[in-house]
Amino acid sequence: MSQRVPIKIGPSILNSDLAKLADECENLMKSGADYLHLDVMDGQFVPNITFGHPVVKCLRQDLGPGPFFDMHMMVARPEQWIEPMADAGANQYTFHIEATNQIDECIRKIKEAGMKVGIGIKPATDASVVLPFINSIDMVLVMTVEPGFGGQKFMANMMDKVKMLRDQFPCIDIEVDGGVGPQTVQQCACAGANMIVSGTAVTQAPDKGQVIRDLRKTAETMFRSPS
């Protein structure tokens, strides 16, 4: 079975110890993570609040240019944070399609700021809404829980969205986020997801490297090529 996109494992730092965030991120990268998934919440688009661009800037300064920062912007009016996140050292800016009416403008501004473009969709949002923009973006994030809280149960019925997107767009990155771990990664890979976000399953594990290796092995073995 030919694999057209690389499998990437990106731990979410949502439930990491924020007092030791740089150390935890460095440990995750040394444990084999391909990228870091940074959840930004504003208390408006989702109920919780996490951190903003000042923390991202500090992380970049501490970790250096190597780690790929995938910003999951769970914020209202995502267009207002594009330049600050780019200046802070973000590599990919993933905004929710439900959060703005200025989708084309967001995409343009993200590209102009030198970042890759991701669009996220919540569980209630049909995947077809991203189709008009698919040729202008780098990644689609399919949420497998309701955004805003860690530790939720994986929604297996979201895999139909992943399958549809992978069949139509064999070379685009498709990310899954929420409840993904050793018990659910097979479903994600079989559907065609290649960017695997895993939070507590990795960050709370005694051996983070082993969990990352297990996730990668399963995903690479089970990845579904377009039919």
C-alpha positions as CSV (number, residue, x, y, z in Angstrom):
1,M,0.0,0.0,0.0
2,S,1.7,3.2,-1.1
3,Q,1.8,6.1,1.3
4,R,1.6,9.5,-0.2
5,V,2.0,11.6,2.9
6,P,4.3,11.1,5.8
7,I,3.0,10.0,9.2
8,K,3.7,12.7,11.8
9,I,3.1,12.4,15.6
10,G,2.4,15.7,17.3
11,P,1.9,15.7,21.1
12,S,-0.5,18.2,22.4
13,I,0.9,20.1,25.4
14,L,-2.5,21.1,26.7
15,N,-2.2,19.0,29.8
16,S,1.5,19.5,30.4
17,D,3.0,21.2,33.4
18,L,2.9,24.9,32.4
19,A,5.5,25.8,35.0
20,K,7.9,23.5,33.2
21,L,6.6,23.9,29.7
22,A,9.9,24.4,27.9
23,D,11.5,21.4,29.6
24,E,8.4,19.3,28.7
25,C,8.4,20.3,25.1
26,E,12.1,19.6,24.8
27,N,11.5,16.2,26.3
28,L,8.8,15.5,23.8
29,M,11.0,16.3,20.9
30,K,13.8,14.2,22.3
31,S,11.3,11.4,22.7
32,G,10.6,11.4,18.9
33,A,7.8,13.9,18.3
34,D,7.7,15.3,14.8
35,Y,6.1,18.5,15.9
36,L,4.4,20.2,18.8
37,H,0.6,20.9,18.8
38,L,0.0,24.1,20.8
39,D,-3.6,24.8,21.8
40,V,-4.5,28.4,22.1
41,M,-7.9,29.1,23.7
42,D,-9.4,32.6,24.3
43,G,-12.4,31.9,26.5
44,Q,-14.8,33.0,23.7
45,F,-14.7,30.5,20.9
46,V,-14.2,27.8,23.6
47,P,-14.9,28.2,27.3
48,N,-11.3,27.7,28.5
49,I,-8.3,29.9,28.4
50,T,-4.7,28.7,27.9
51,F,-1.9,30.9,26.6
52,G,-1.1,33.3,23.8
53,H,1.8,34.5,21.7
54,P,4.1,35.7,24.5
55,V,4.4,32.1,25.8
56,V,5.0,30.8,22.2
57,K,7.7,33.4,21.8
58,C,9.4,32.2,25.0
59,L,9.2,28.6,23.9
60,R,10.8,29.5,20.6
61,Q,13.6,31.3,22.3
62,D,14.2,28.4,24.7
63,L,13.8,25.6,22.2
64,G,15.5,27.2,19.2
65,P,14.4,27.0,15.6
66,G,14.1,23.3,15.3
67,P,10.7,22.3,16.6
68,F,7.7,22.7,14.3
69,F,5.0,24.7,16.1
70,D,1.5,23.8,14.9
71,M,-0.8,26.5,16.4
72,H,-4.3,25.2,17.1
73,M,-6.1,28.6,17.3
74,M,-9.4,27.9,19.2
75,V,-10.1,31.7,19.2
76,A,-12.8,34.1,18.0
77,R,-11.6,36.4,15.2
78,P,-8.4,34.4,14.4
79,E,-7.3,37.0,11.9
80,Q,-6.2,39.3,14.7
81,W,-3.5,36.9,16.0
82,I,-1.8,35.9,12.8
83,E,1.0,38.4,12.8
84,P,1.7,38.1,16.6
85,M,2.0,34.3,16.3
86,A,4.2,34.6,13.2
87,D,6.5,37.0,15.1
88,A,6.5,34.6,18.0
89,G,7.9,31.8,15.9
90,A,4.9,29.7,14.9
91,N,5.2,27.5,11.8
92,Q,1.6,26.6,11.1
93,Y,-1.5,28.5,11.9
94,T,-4.6,26.4,12.2
95,F,-7.8,28.4,12.6
96,H,-11.4,27.2,12.9
97,I,-13.7,27.7,10.0
98,E,-16.5,28.3,12.4
99,A,-14.7,31.2,14.0
100,T,-14.6,33.8,11.2
101,N,-16.3,35.0,8.1
102,Q,-13.0,36.2,6.7
103,I,-11.7,32.8,5.6
104,D,-10.0,33.9,2.4
105,E,-8.4,36.9,4.2
106,C,-7.1,34.6,7.0
107,I,-5.5,32.3,4.5
108,R,-3.9,35.2,2.6
109,K,-2.6,36.8,5.8
110,I,-1.2,33.5,7.2
111,K,0.7,32.9,3.9
112,E,2.0,36.5,3.8
113,A,3.2,36.0,7.4
114,G,5.3,33.0,6.3
115,M,3.3,30.3,8.0
116,K,1.6,27.2,6.7
117,V,-2.2,27.2,6.7
118,G,-4.5,24.8,8.5
119,I,-8.3,24.9,8.8
120,G,-10.0,23.1,11.6
121,I,-13.6,21.8,11.7
122,K,-15.6,21.0,14.8
123,P,-17.5,17.7,15.1
124,A,-20.9,19.3,14.1
125,T,-19.3,20.9,11.0
126,D,-19.6,19.1,7.7
127,A,-16.2,18.5,6.0
128,S,-17.5,19.8,2.7
129,V,-17.2,23.4,4.0
130,V,-13.4,23.3,3.5
131,L,-13.6,22.2,-0.1
132,P,-13.7,25.7,-1.6
133,F,-10.4,26.5,0.2
134,I,-8.6,23.2,-0.1
135,N,-6.2,24.2,-2.8
136,S,-5.1,27.2,-0.8
137,I,-4.3,25.4,2.4
138,D,-1.7,22.9,3.7
139,M,-3.8,21.0,6.3
140,V,-7.3,20.1,7.4
141,L,-7.8,19.4,11.1
142,V,-10.7,17.1,11.9
143,M,-11.6,17.4,15.5
144,T,-12.5,14.1,17.1
145,V,-13.8,15.7,20.3
146,E,-15.4,19.1,21.0
147,P,-12.6,21.7,21.1
148,G,-11.7,23.3,24.4
149,F,-11.1,20.5,26.8
150,G,-8.5,17.7,27.1
151,G,-9.2,14.1,28.0
152,Q,-12.5,13.7,26.1
153,K,-13.7,10.4,24.5
154,F,-12.7,9.9,20.9
155,M,-15.6,10.3,18.4
156,A,-15.1,7.4,15.9
157,N,-17.9,8.7,13.6
158,M,-15.6,11.6,12.6
159,M,-13.6,9.1,10.5
160,D,-16.1,9.5,7.7
161,K,-14.9,13.0,7.2
162,V,-11.3,11.9,7.1
163,K,-12.0,9.2,4.5
164,M,-13.9,11.7,2.3
165,L,-11.0,14.2,2.4
166,R,-8.3,11.6,1.9
167,D,-10.1,10.0,-1.1
168,Q,-10.4,13.4,-2.8
169,F,-7.1,14.9,-1.8
170,P,-4.4,12.3,-1.5
171,C,-1.5,14.7,-0.8
172,I,-2.9,17.1,1.7
173,D,-2.1,16.8,5.4
174,I,-5.1,15.6,7.5
175,E,-4.8,16.0,11.2
176,V,-6.9,14.4,13.9
177,D,-7.1,15.8,17.4
178,G,-9.0,14.6,20.5
179,G,-9.0,11.3,22.4
180,V,-6.3,9.9,20.1
181,G,-4.0,7.4,21.6
182,P,-2.8,3.8,21.3
183,Q,-6.3,2.4,21.4
184,T,-7.7,4.8,18.7
185,V,-4.9,5.7,16.4
186,Q,-5.6,2.7,14.1
187,Q,-9.0,4.1,13.3
188,C,-7.5,7.4,12.4
189,A,-4.8,5.9,10.1
190,C,-7.2,3.5,8.5
191,A,-9.4,6.5,7.6
192,G,-6.4,8.4,6.1
193,A,-5.2,10.7,8.8
194,N,-1.5,11.3,8.7
195,M,-1.0,14.0,11.4
196,I,-1.7,12.4,14.7
197,V,-2.2,14.7,17.7
198,S,-2.1,12.9,21.0
199,G,-2.4,14.6,24.3
200,T,-2.6,12.8,27.6
201,A,-1.7,9.4,26.2
202,V,1.8,10.8,25.5
203,T,2.3,13.6,28.0
204,Q,1.1,11.6,31.0
205,A,3.0,8.4,30.0
206,P,6.0,7.2,32.0
207,D,7.8,6.4,28.8
208,K,6.7,9.1,26.2
209,G,9.1,7.8,23.6
210,Q,7.6,4.3,23.6
211,V,4.1,5.7,23.2
212,I,5.2,7.9,20.3
213,R,7.0,4.9,18.7
214,D,3.9,2.8,19.1
215,L,1.6,5.4,17.6
216,R,3.9,5.9,14.7
217,K,4.3,2.1,14.0
218,T,0.5,1.6,14.1
219,A,-0.2,4.6,11.9
220,E,2.4,3.7,9.3
221,T,1.1,0.1,9.2
222,M,-2.6,1.0,9.0
223,F,-2.5,4.2,6.9
224,R,-5.2,4.1,4.2
225,S,-4.2,5.2,0.8
226,P,-6.9,6.9,-1.3
227,S,-9.3,4.4,-3.0
